[in-house]
Amino acid sequence: MRIEADLDLCQGHAMCSMEAPDVFTVPKHGHVEILTDPVPADLRSDAEAAVRYCPTQALRIIED
């Protein structure tokens, strides 16, 4: 599984990094950065929660 981010939609709320800190980081006043590609199996549920709770729907899952 991979995650794709739409940086035009990302507003830097950092919900993703709260849900999955090993997968995402959001620098202060910045946009999401994906730390792992592909997402390891043990982090899948955290990454799915991050996608689900993104307030701007800037993240999406791409199944391999």
PDB file with SEQRES, HELIX, SHEET and CRYST1 records, atoms N, CA, C and O in Angstrom:
SEQRES   1 A   64  MET ARG ILE GLU ALA ASP LEU ASP LEU CYS GLN GLY HIS          
SEQRES   2 A   64  ALA MET CYS SER MET GLU ALA PRO ASP VAL PHE THR VAL          
SEQRES   3 A   64  PRO LYS HIS GLY HIS VAL GLU ILE LEU THR ASP PRO VAL          
SEQRES   4 A   64  PRO ALA ASP LEU ARG SER ASP ALA GLU ALA ALA VAL ARG          
SEQRES   5 A   64  TYR CYS PRO THR GLN ALA LEU ARG ILE ILE GLU ASP              
HELIX    1 AA1 MET A   15  GLU A   19  1                                   5    
HELIX    2 AA2 ALA A   41  LEU A   43  5                                   3    
HELIX    3 AA3 ARG A   44  TYR A   53  1                                  10    
SHEET    1 AA1 2 ARG A   2  ALA A   5  0                                        
SHEET    2 AA1 2 LEU A  59  ILE A  62 -1                                        
SHEET    1 AA2 2 PHE A  24  THR A  25  0                                        
SHEET    2 AA2 2 GLU A  33  ILE A  34 -1                                        
CRYST1    1.000    1.000    1.000  90.00  90.00  90.00 P 1           1          
ATOM      1  N   MET A   1       0.847  -1.177   0.000  1.00  0.00           N  
ATOM      2  CA  MET A   1       0.000   0.000   0.000  1.00  0.00           C  
ATOM      3  C   MET A   1       0.891   1.239   0.000  1.00  0.00           C  
ATOM      4  O   MET A   1       1.921   1.298   0.672  1.00  0.00           O  
ATOM      5  N   ARG A   2       0.456   2.215  -0.774  1.00  0.00           N  
ATOM      6  CA  ARG A   2       1.144   3.500  -0.813  1.00  0.00           C  
ATOM      7  C   ARG A   2       0.134   4.590  -0.466  1.00  0.00           C  
ATOM      8  O   ARG A   2      -1.076   4.380  -0.558  1.00  0.00           O  
ATOM      9  N   ILE A   3       0.636   5.740  -0.073  1.00  0.00           N  
ATOM     10  CA  ILE A   3      -0.209   6.900   0.207  1.00  0.00           C  
ATOM     11  C   ILE A   3       0.172   8.000  -0.771  1.00  0.00           C  
ATOM     12  O   ILE A   3       1.352   8.247  -1.022  1.00  0.00           O  
ATOM     13  N   GLU A   4      -0.832   8.647  -1.312  1.00  0.00           N  
ATOM     14  CA  GLU A   4      -0.610   9.793  -2.188  1.00  0.00           C  
ATOM     15  C   GLU A   4      -1.196  11.026  -1.514  1.00  0.00           C  
ATOM     16  O   GLU A   4      -2.295  10.978  -0.962  1.00  0.00           O  
ATOM     17  N   ALA A   5      -0.463  12.121  -1.563  1.00  0.00           N  
ATOM     18  CA  ALA A   5      -0.916  13.371  -0.943  1.00  0.00           C  
ATOM     19  C   ALA A   5      -1.144  14.427  -2.015  1.00  0.00           C  
ATOM     20  O   ALA A   5      -0.318  14.610  -2.908  1.00  0.00           O  
ATOM     21  N   ASP A   6      -2.267  15.115  -1.917  1.00  0.00           N  
ATOM     22  CA  ASP A   6      -2.557  16.255  -2.787  1.00  0.00           C  
ATOM     23  C   ASP A   6      -2.156  17.510  -2.015  1.00  0.00           C  
ATOM     24  O   ASP A   6      -2.885  17.971  -1.137  1.00  0.00           O  
ATOM     25  N   LEU A   7      -1.003  18.050  -2.349  1.00  0.00           N  
ATOM     26  CA  LEU A   7      -0.474  19.192  -1.600  1.00  0.00           C  
ATOM     27  C   LEU A   7      -1.272  20.469  -1.832  1.00  0.00           C  
ATOM     28  O   LEU A   7      -1.152  21.420  -1.060  1.00  0.00           O  
ATOM     29  N   ASP A   8      -2.086  20.502  -2.887  1.00  0.00           N  
ATOM     30  CA  ASP A   8      -2.975  21.648  -3.094  1.00  0.00           C  
ATOM     31  C   ASP A   8      -4.116  21.645  -2.078  1.00  0.00           C  
ATOM     32  O   ASP A   8      -4.635  22.702  -1.718  1.00  0.00           O  
ATOM     33  N   LEU A   9      -4.506  20.449  -1.615  1.00  0.00           N  
ATOM     34  CA  LEU A   9      -5.578  20.337  -0.620  1.00  0.00           C  
ATOM     35  C   LEU A   9      -5.058  20.403   0.818  1.00  0.00           C  
ATOM     36  O   LEU A   9      -5.770  20.855   1.715  1.00  0.00           O  
ATOM     37  N   CYS A  10      -3.839  19.960   1.037  1.00  0.00           N  
ATOM     38  CA  CYS A  10      -3.273  19.915   2.389  1.00  0.00           C  
ATOM     39  C   CYS A  10      -3.165  21.326   2.971  1.00  0.00           C  
ATOM     40  O   CYS A  10      -2.638  22.241   2.339  1.00  0.00           O  
ATOM     41  N   GLN A  11      -3.680  21.472   4.193  1.00  0.00           N  
ATOM     42  CA  GLN A  11      -3.606  22.758   4.882  1.00  0.00           C  
ATOM     43  C   GLN A  11      -2.733  22.696   6.135  1.00  0.00           C  
ATOM     44  O   GLN A  11      -2.687  23.650   6.912  1.00  0.00           O  
ATOM     45  N   GLY A  12      -2.044  21.575   6.328  1.00  0.00           N  
ATOM     46  CA  GLY A  12      -1.108  21.458   7.435  1.00  0.00           C  
ATOM     47  C   GLY A  12      -1.741  21.269   8.802  1.00  0.00           C  
ATOM     48  O   GLY A  12      -1.150  21.660   9.809  1.00  0.00           O  
ATOM     49  N   HIS A  13      -2.940  20.672   8.865  1.00  0.00           N  
ATOM     50  CA  HIS A  13      -3.600  20.440  10.151  1.00  0.00           C  
ATOM     51  C   HIS A  13      -2.859  19.423  11.017  1.00  0.00           C  
ATOM     52  O   HIS A  13      -2.976  19.443  12.243  1.00  0.00           O  
ATOM     53  N   ALA A  14      -2.097  18.535  10.381  1.00  0.00           N  
ATOM     54  CA  ALA A  14      -1.261  17.523  11.052  1.00  0.00           C  
ATOM     55  C   ALA A  14      -2.055  16.408  11.731  1.00  0.00           C  
ATOM     56  O   ALA A  14      -1.519  15.713  12.594  1.00  0.00           O  
ATOM     57  N   MET A  15      -3.303  16.229  11.361  1.00  0.00           N  
ATOM     58  CA  MET A  15      -4.059  15.092  11.889  1.00  0.00           C  
ATOM     59  C   MET A  15      -3.392  13.781  11.481  1.00  0.00           C  
ATOM     60  O   MET A  15      -3.379  12.820  12.250  1.00  0.00           O  
ATOM     61  N   CYS A  16      -2.844  13.744  10.278  1.00  0.00           N  
ATOM     62  CA  CYS A  16      -2.195  12.530   9.794  1.00  0.00           C  
ATOM     63  C   CYS A  16      -1.001  12.155  10.674  1.00  0.00           C  
ATOM     64  O   CYS A  16      -0.814  10.985  11.007  1.00  0.00           O  
ATOM     65  N   SER A  17      -0.209  13.133  11.041  1.00  0.00           N  
ATOM     66  CA  SER A  17       0.965  12.830  11.864  1.00  0.00           C  
ATOM     67  C   SER A  17       0.577  12.472  13.294  1.00  0.00           C  
ATOM     68  O   SER A  17       1.344  11.806  13.990  1.00  0.00           O  
ATOM     69  N   MET A  18      -0.588  12.898  13.738  1.00  0.00           N  
ATOM     70  CA  MET A  18      -1.072  12.472  15.055  1.00  0.00           C  
ATOM     71  C   MET A  18      -1.550  11.028  15.004  1.00  0.00           C  
ATOM     72  O   MET A  18      -1.336  10.270  15.950  1.00  0.00           O  
ATOM     73  N   GLU A  19      -2.192  10.643  13.915  1.00  0.00           N  
ATOM     74  CA  GLU A  19      -2.699   9.276  13.757  1.00  0.00           C  
ATOM     75  C   GLU A  19      -1.594   8.286  13.423  1.00  0.00           C  
ATOM     76  O   GLU A  19      -1.604   7.148  13.893  1.00  0.00           O  
ATOM     77  N   ALA A  20      -0.630   8.732  12.600  1.00  0.00           N  
ATOM     78  CA  ALA A  20       0.425   7.822  12.131  1.00  0.00           C  
ATOM     79  C   ALA A  20       1.772   8.551  12.084  1.00  0.00           C  
ATOM     80  O   ALA A  20       2.259   8.881  11.002  1.00  0.00           O  
ATOM     81  N   PRO A  21       2.369   8.801  13.236  1.00  0.00           N  
ATOM     82  CA  PRO A  21       3.619   9.568  13.273  1.00  0.00           C  
ATOM     83  C   PRO A  21       4.803   8.893  12.599  1.00  0.00           C  
ATOM     84  O   PRO A  21       5.778   9.560  12.256  1.00  0.00           O  
ATOM     85  N   ASP A  22       4.732   7.575  12.405  1.00  0.00           N  
ATOM     86  CA  ASP A  22       5.822   6.880  11.719  1.00  0.00           C  
ATOM     87  C   ASP A  22       5.656   6.915  10.204  1.00  0.00           C  
ATOM     88  O   ASP A  22       6.554   6.508   9.467  1.00  0.00           O  
ATOM     89  N   VAL A  23       4.513   7.398   9.745  1.00  0.00           N  
ATOM     90  CA  VAL A  23       4.228   7.443   8.307  1.00  0.00           C  
ATOM     91  C   VAL A  23       4.247   8.876   7.776  1.00  0.00           C  
ATOM     92  O   VAL A  23       4.664   9.116   6.643  1.00  0.00           O  
ATOM     93  N   PHE A  24       3.793   9.831   8.601  1.00  0.00           N  
ATOM     94  CA  PHE A  24       3.662  11.215   8.152  1.00  0.00           C  
ATOM     95  C   PHE A  24       4.341  12.191   9.105  1.00  0.00           C  
ATOM     96  O   PHE A  24       4.449  11.941  10.306  1.00  0.00           O  
ATOM     97  N   THR A  25       4.789  13.293   8.548  1.00  0.00           N  
ATOM     98  CA  THR A  25       5.224  14.430   9.345  1.00  0.00           C  
ATOM     99  C   THR A  25       4.695  15.688   8.669  1.00  0.00           C  
ATOM    100  O   THR A  25       4.541  15.737   7.449  1.00  0.00           O  
ATOM    101  N   VAL A  26       4.425  16.686   9.468  1.00  0.00           N  
ATOM    102  CA  VAL A  26       3.975  17.970   8.933  1.00  0.00           C  
ATOM    103  C   VAL A  26       4.799  19.046   9.623  1.00  0.00           C  
ATOM    104  O   VAL A  26       4.599  19.331  10.804  1.00  0.00           O  
ATOM    105  N   PRO A  27       5.729  19.645   8.878  1.00  0.00           N  
ATOM    106  CA  PRO A  27       6.530  20.711   9.473  1.00  0.00           C  
ATOM    107  C   PRO A  27       5.649  21.915   9.832  1.00  0.00           C  
ATOM    108  O   PRO A  27       4.606  22.136   9.217  1.00  0.00           O  
ATOM    109  N   LYS A  28       6.073  22.671  10.811  1.00  0.00           N  
ATOM    110  CA  LYS A  28       5.316  23.862  11.201  1.00  0.00           C  
ATOM    111  C   LYS A  28       5.123  24.756   9.977  1.00  0.00           C  
ATOM    112  O   LYS A  28       6.082  25.077   9.275  1.00  0.00           O  
ATOM    113  N   HIS A  29       3.891  25.147   9.734  1.00  0.00           N  
ATOM    114  CA  HIS A  29       3.520  25.986   8.584  1.00  0.00           C  
ATOM    115  C   HIS A  29       3.875  25.326   7.258  1.00  0.00           C  
ATOM    116  O   HIS A  29       4.258  26.006   6.305  1.00  0.00           O  
ATOM    117  N   GLY A  30       3.749  23.988   7.195  1.00  0.00           N  
ATOM    118  CA  GLY A  30       4.088  23.282   5.965  1.00  0.00           C  
ATOM    119  C   GLY A  30       3.012  22.303   5.541  1.00  0.00           C  
ATOM    120  O   GLY A  30       1.898  22.307   6.066  1.00  0.00           O  
ATOM    121  N   HIS A  31       3.364  21.473   4.593  1.00  0.00           N  
ATOM    122  CA  HIS A  31       2.475  20.448   4.077  1.00  0.00           C  
ATOM    123  C   HIS A  31       2.975  19.073   4.496  1.00  0.00           C  
ATOM    124  O   HIS A  31       4.130  18.900   4.884  1.00  0.00           O  
ATOM    125  N   VAL A  32       2.083  18.112   4.407  1.00  0.00           N  
ATOM    126  CA  VAL A  32       2.392  16.742   4.789  1.00  0.00           C  
ATOM    127  C   VAL A  32       3.593  16.210   3.997  1.00  0.00           C  
ATOM    128  O   VAL A  32       3.770  16.507   2.815  1.00  0.00           O  
ATOM    129  N   GLU A  33       4.400  15.422   4.688  1.00  0.00           N  
ATOM    130  CA  GLU A  33       5.495  14.686   4.067  1.00  0.00           C  
ATOM    131  C   GLU A  33       5.305  13.221   4.420  1.00  0.00           C  
ATOM    132  O   GLU A  33       5.091  12.880   5.583  1.00  0.00           O  
ATOM    133  N   ILE A  34       5.382  12.363   3.428  1.00  0.00           N  
ATOM    134  CA  ILE A  34       5.216  10.926   3.629  1.00  0.00           C  
ATOM    135  C   ILE A  34       6.594  10.335   3.914  1.00  0.00           C  
ATOM    136  O   ILE A  34       7.523  10.494   3.122  1.00  0.00           O  
ATOM    137  N   LEU A  35       6.715   9.655   5.046  1.00  0.00           N  
ATOM    138  CA  LEU A  35       8.008   9.148   5.501  1.00  0.00           C  
ATOM    139  C   LEU A  35       8.317   7.745   5.001  1.00  0.00           C  
ATOM    140  O   LEU A  35       9.488   7.381   4.891  1.00  0.00           O  
ATOM    141  N   THR A  36       7.301   6.950   4.696  1.00  0.00           N  
ATOM    142  CA  THR A  36       7.518   5.576   4.268  1.00  0.00           C  
ATOM    143  C   THR A  36       6.730   5.299   2.996  1.00  0.00           C  
ATOM    144  O   THR A  36       5.533   5.576   2.921  1.00  0.00           O  
ATOM    145  N   ASP A  37       7.405   4.755   2.008  1.00  0.00           N  
ATOM    146  CA  ASP A  37       6.750   4.405   0.747  1.00  0.00           C  
ATOM    147  C   ASP A  37       7.418   3.164   0.189  1.00  0.00           C  
ATOM    148  O   ASP A  37       8.567   3.229  -0.250  1.00  0.00           O  
ATOM    149  N   PRO A  38       6.740   2.061   0.197  1.00  0.00           N  
ATOM    150  CA  PRO A  38       5.357   1.823   0.601  1.00  0.00           C  
ATOM    151  C   PRO A  38       5.215   1.785   2.119  1.00  0.00           C  
ATOM    152  O   PRO A  38       6.200   1.753   2.857  1.00  0.00           O  
ATOM    153  N   VAL A  39       3.962   1.788   2.559  1.00  0.00           N  
ATOM    154  CA  VAL A  39       3.658   1.733   3.993  1.00  0.00           C  
ATOM    155  C   VAL A  39       3.837   0.291   4.471  1.00  0.00           C  
ATOM    156  O   VAL A  39       3.230  -0.617   3.905  1.00  0.00           O  
ATOM    157  N   PRO A  40       4.654   0.063   5.497  1.00  0.00           N  
ATOM    158  CA  PRO A  40       4.826  -1.292   6.026  1.00  0.00           C  
ATOM    159  C   PRO A  40       3.501  -1.843   6.580  1.00  0.00           C  
ATOM    160  O   PRO A  40       2.651  -1.091   7.056  1.00  0.00           O  
ATOM    161  N   ALA A  41       3.353  -3.139   6.506  1.00  0.00           N  
ATOM    162  CA  ALA A  41       2.111  -3.800   6.927  1.00  0.00           C  
ATOM    163  C   ALA A  41       1.748  -3.481   8.372  1.00  0.00           C  
ATOM    164  O   ALA A  41       0.568  -3.343   8.694  1.00  0.00           O  
ATOM    165  N   ASP A  42       2.742  -3.364   9.245  1.00  0.00           N  
ATOM    166  CA  ASP A  42       2.440  -3.107  10.653  1.00  0.00           C  
ATOM    167  C   ASP A  42       1.945  -1.679  10.907  1.00  0.00           C  
ATOM    168  O   ASP A  42       1.439  -1.392  11.992  1.00  0.00           O  
ATOM    169  N   LEU A  43       2.080  -0.788   9.933  1.00  0.00           N  
ATOM    170  CA  LEU A  43       1.609   0.593  10.079  1.00  0.00           C  
ATOM    171  C   LEU A  43       0.353   0.866   9.254  1.00  0.00           C  
ATOM    172  O   LEU A  43      -0.134   1.995   9.212  1.00  0.00           O  
ATOM    173  N   ARG A  44      -0.162  -0.159   8.605  1.00  0.00           N  
ATOM    174  CA  ARG A  44      -1.305   0.007   7.710  1.00  0.00           C  
ATOM    175  C   ARG A  44      -2.524   0.604   8.409  1.00  0.00           C  
ATOM    176  O   ARG A  44      -3.118   1.554   7.897  1.00  0.00           O  
ATOM    177  N   SER A  45      -2.904   0.076   9.550  1.00  0.00           N  
ATOM    178  CA  SER A  45      -4.118   0.567  10.225  1.00  0.00           C  
ATOM    179  C   SER A  45      -3.955   2.023  10.662  1.00  0.00           C  
ATOM    180  O   SER A  45      -4.914   2.793  10.602  1.00  0.00           O  
ATOM    181  N   ASP A  46      -2.763   2.405  11.096  1.00  0.00           N  
ATOM    182  CA  ASP A  46      -2.515   3.810  11.458  1.00  0.00           C  
ATOM    183  C   ASP A  46      -2.627   4.706  10.232  1.00  0.00           C  
ATOM    184  O   ASP A  46      -3.223   5.781  10.298  1.00  0.00           O  
ATOM    185  N   ALA A  47      -2.053   4.266   9.113  1.00  0.00           N  
ATOM    186  CA  ALA A  47      -2.105   5.050   7.877  1.00  0.00           C  
ATOM    187  C   ALA A  47      -3.541   5.187   7.376  1.00  0.00           C  
ATOM    188  O   ALA A  47      -3.936   6.255   6.909  1.00  0.00           O  
ATOM    189  N   GLU A  48      -4.319   4.115   7.472  1.00  0.00           N  
ATOM    190  CA  GLU A  48      -5.725   4.174   7.057  1.00  0.00           C  
ATOM    191  C   GLU A  48      -6.504   5.167   7.917  1.00  0.00           C  
ATOM    192  O   GLU A  48      -7.347   5.903   7.404  1.00  0.00           O  
ATOM    193  N   ALA A  49      -6.230   5.194   9.212  1.00  0.00           N  
ATOM    194  CA  ALA A  49      -6.894   6.157  10.097  1.00  0.00           C  
ATOM    195  C   ALA A  49      -6.504   7.580   9.725  1.00  0.00           C  
ATOM    196  O   ALA A  49      -7.345   8.479   9.742  1.00  0.00           O  
ATOM    197  N   ALA A  50      -5.252   7.788   9.394  1.00  0.00           N  
ATOM    198  CA  ALA A  50      -4.790   9.124   9.001  1.00  0.00           C  
ATOM    199  C   ALA A  50      -5.511   9.602   7.751  1.00  0.00           C  
ATOM    200  O   ALA A  50      -5.912  10.763   7.670  1.00  0.00           O  
ATOM    201  N   VAL A  51      -5.677   8.720   6.784  1.00  0.00           N  
ATOM    202  CA  VAL A  51      -6.396   9.073   5.554  1.00  0.00           C  
ATOM    203  C   VAL A  51      -7.854   9.392   5.881  1.00  0.00           C  
ATOM    204  O   VAL A  51      -8.406  10.372   5.379  1.00  0.00           O  
ATOM    205  N   ARG A  52      -8.464   8.578   6.708  1.00  0.00           N  
ATOM    206  CA  ARG A  52      -9.873   8.755   7.065  1.00  0.00           C  
ATOM    207  C   ARG A  52     -10.126  10.075   7.793  1.00  0.00           C  
ATOM    208  O   ARG A  52     -11.147  10.723   7.561  1.00  0.00           O  
ATOM    209  N   TYR A  53      -9.207  10.475   8.668  1.00  0.00           N  
ATOM    210  CA  TYR A  53      -9.432  11.655   9.502  1.00  0.00           C  
ATOM    211  C   TYR A  53      -8.823  12.954   8.954  1.00  0.00           C  
ATOM    212  O   TYR A  53      -8.891  13.992   9.613  1.00  0.00           O  
ATOM    213  N   CYS A  54      -8.234  12.904   7.766  1.00  0.00           N  
ATOM    214  CA  CYS A  54      -7.693  14.128   7.169  1.00  0.00           C  
ATOM    215  C   CYS A  54      -8.840  15.103   6.911  1.00  0.00           C  
ATOM    216  O   CYS A  54      -9.752  14.783   6.148  1.00  0.00           O  
ATOM    217  N   PRO A  55      -8.816  16.286   7.532  1.00  0.00           N  
ATOM    218  CA  PRO A  55      -9.947  17.218   7.405  1.00  0.00           C  
ATOM    219  C   PRO A  55     -10.182  17.742   5.991  1.00  0.00           C  
ATOM    220  O   PRO A  55     -11.294  18.156   5.664  1.00  0.00           O  
ATOM    221  N   THR A  56      -9.155  17.728   5.155  1.00  0.00           N  
ATOM    222  CA  THR A  56      -9.317  18.239   3.795  1.00  0.00           C  
ATOM    223  C   THR A  56      -9.320  17.138   2.746  1.00  0.00           C  
ATOM    224  O   THR A  56      -9.375  17.414   1.547  1.00  0.00           O  
ATOM    225  N   GLN A  57      -9.261  15.868   3.207  1.00  0.00           N  
ATOM    226  CA  GLN A  57      -9.234  14.713   2.300  1.00  0.00           C  
ATOM    227  C   GLN A  57      -8.074  14.808   1.296  1.00  0.00           C  
ATOM    228  O   GLN A  57      -8.227  14.485   0.118  1.00  0.00           O  
ATOM    229  N   ALA A  58      -6.925  15.256   1.788  1.00  0.00           N  
ATOM    230  CA  ALA A  58      -5.745  15.439   0.933  1.00  0.00           C  
ATOM    231  C   ALA A  58      -4.960  14.146   0.725  1.00  0.00           C  
ATOM    232  O   ALA A  58      -4.035  14.111  -0.087  1.00  0.00           O  
ATOM    233  N   LEU A  59      -5.316  13.089   1.444  1.00  0.00           N  
ATOM    234  CA  LEU A  59      -4.583  11.820   1.353  1.00  0.00           C  
ATOM    235  C   LEU A  59      -5.451  10.749   0.730  1.00  0.00           C  
ATOM    236  O   LEU A  59      -6.667  10.730   0.919  1.00  0.00           O  
ATOM    237  N   ARG A  60      -4.818   9.856  -0.017  1.00  0.00           N  
ATOM    238  CA  ARG A  60      -5.554   8.703  -0.531  1.00  0.00           C  
ATOM    239  C   ARG A  60      -4.640   7.490  -0.568  1.00  0.00           C  
ATOM    240  O   ARG A  60      -3.421   7.599  -0.699  1.00  0.00           O  
ATOM    241  N   ILE A  61      -5.269   6.340  -0.450  1.00  0.00           N  
ATOM    242  CA  ILE A  61      -4.554   5.068  -0.441  1.00  0.00           C  
ATOM    243  C   ILE A  61      -4.471   4.532  -1.860  1.00  0.00           C  
ATOM    244  O   ILE A  61      -5.450   4.558  -2.606  1.00  0.00           O  
ATOM    245  N   ILE A  62      -3.302   4.050  -2.221  1.00  0.00           N  
ATOM    246  CA  ILE A  62      -3.087   3.386  -3.499  1.00  0.00           C  
ATOM    247  C   ILE A  62      -2.675   1.947  -3.159  1.00  0.00           C  
ATOM    248  O   ILE A  62      -1.622   1.726  -2.561  1.00  0.00           O  
ATOM    249  N   GLU A  63      -3.492   0.991  -3.535  1.00  0.00           N  
ATOM    250  CA  GLU A  63      -3.163  -0.413  -3.277  1.00  0.00           C  
ATOM    251  C   GLU A  63      -2.187  -0.906  -4.341  1.00  0.00           C  
ATOM    252  O   GLU A  63      -2.350  -0.639  -5.531  1.00  0.00           O  
ATOM    253  N   ASP A  64      -1.174  -1.631  -3.883  1.00  0.00           N  
ATOM    254  CA  ASP A  64      -0.173  -2.184  -4.823  1.00  0.00           C  
ATOM    255  C   ASP A  64      -0.708  -3.416  -5.510  1.00  0.00           C  
ATOM    256  O   ASP A  64      -0.014  -4.016  -6.331  1.00  0.00           O  
TER     257      ASP A  64                                                      
END                                                                             
